[in-house]
Amino acid sequence: MTRILTIAGALAAATLFGGWTWGYDRQGPYCLYDRNYTNCGYPSFAACLATASGAGGYCAENPRFVPDRGPPRRRRGDGYSYSPY
């Protein structure tokens, strides 16, 4: 019984703290705007224009897009080199 409660608590905590999003809420850098519809999931302007040509509307840059960060860079003088002089 304790094991079941522990597993249920871990699953609830992971869900509440956003551990199960799997990137489905990611937005792309371009949006398709229509009178009744907005979709900001396009990775390129060409992909947005291709959809707009069939569905109507217009494409523009997503004002809320935040690009992924690259890997952290090492700085000079990060404390790993030792010089007694």
Secondary structure, 3 states (H helix, E strand, C coil): CHHHHHHHHHHHHHHHCCCCCCCCCCCCCEEEECCCCEEEEECCHHHHHHHHHHHCCEEEECCCCCCCCCCCCCCCCCCCCCCCC
